[in-house]
Amino acid sequence: MASKKRQTGEALHALFREIFVLREILAEIMDDVHARTGLTTPQRKILRALEEVGRATVPDIALRLGTSRQFIQTEVNRLLAISARPTCH
């Protein structure tokens, strides 16, 4: 019985390792796709959060995205800098 549990545990551990590797690969692909729009993945996540909830504070967004307020503030500052750039028409 213990051997069966050990085999199951080892199989689950191997599966989780593969899932984490796949997640990293997908994150890199997502970063590349978002970079083509001129935004980073975190910036896109912030914009998506604002679309979903409307107005929100930096701490609210950080809580929603499960990251630090400081990180979100830095990305919001970058988004504001992008939006302040003049556009050519």
C-alpha positions in Angstrom: 0.0 0.0 0.0 2.8 2.4 0.9 4.5 1.6 -2.4 1.3 2.5 -4.3 1.0 5.8 -2.5 4.7 6.6 -3.1 4.2 5.9 -6.9 1.2 8.1 -7.0 3.1 10.8 -5.1 6.0 10.6 -7.5 3.7 10.7 -10.5 1.9 13.8 -9.2 5.2 15.4 -8.5 6.4 14.8 -12.1 3.1 16.1 -13.4 3.4 19.3 -11.4 7.0 19.8 -12.6 5.7 19.5 -16.2 2.9 22.0 -15.5 5.3 24.5 -14.1 7.5 24.2 -17.1 4.5 24.6 -19.5 3.4 27.7 -17.5 6.8 29.3 -18.0 6.7 28.6 -21.7 3.2 30.0 -22.1 4.2 33.1 -20.1 7.1 33.7 -22.5 4.8 33.4 -25.4 2.2 35.7 -23.8 5.0 38.3 -23.1 6.1 38.1 -26.8 2.5 38.6 -28.0 1.8 41.5 -25.7 5.1 43.2 -26.6 3.9 43.4 -30.2 1.1 45.7 -28.9 3.7 47.9 -27.2 2.6 46.8 -23.7 3.9 44.3 -21.2 1.9 41.4 -19.9 1.5 43.1 -16.5 0.3 46.3 -18.2 -2.3 44.3 -20.1 -3.4 42.6 -16.9 -3.9 46.0 -15.2 -5.9 47.3 -18.1 -8.0 44.2 -18.1 -8.7 44.6 -14.4 -9.8 48.1 -14.9 -12.1 47.0 -17.7 -13.7 44.5 -15.4 -14.1 46.7 -12.3 -14.0 50.2 -13.6 -12.2 52.7 -11.4 -9.8 51.3 -8.9 -6.9 52.4 -6.8 -3.4 51.0 -7.2 -3.8 49.0 -4.0 -7.1 47.6 -5.2 -5.5 46.4 -8.5 -2.6 44.9 -6.6 -4.9 42.9 -4.4 -6.9 41.8 -7.4 -3.8 40.7 -9.3 -2.1 39.2 -6.3 1.0 41.3 -6.5 2.6 44.2 -4.6 1.3 47.8 -4.7 4.8 49.0 -5.6 4.9 46.8 -8.7 1.5 48.0 -9.8 2.4 51.6 -9.2 5.5 51.3 -11.4 3.5 49.7 -14.2 0.7 52.3 -13.9 3.3 55.1 -14.1 4.7 53.4 -17.3 1.1 53.2 -18.7 0.6 56.9 -17.9 3.9 57.8 -19.7 2.8 55.8 -22.7 -0.6 57.6 -22.8 1.1 61.0 -22.5 3.2 60.4 -25.6 2.1 62.4 -28.7 0.8 60.3 -31.5 1.5 60.9 -35.2 -1.6 61.1 -37.4 
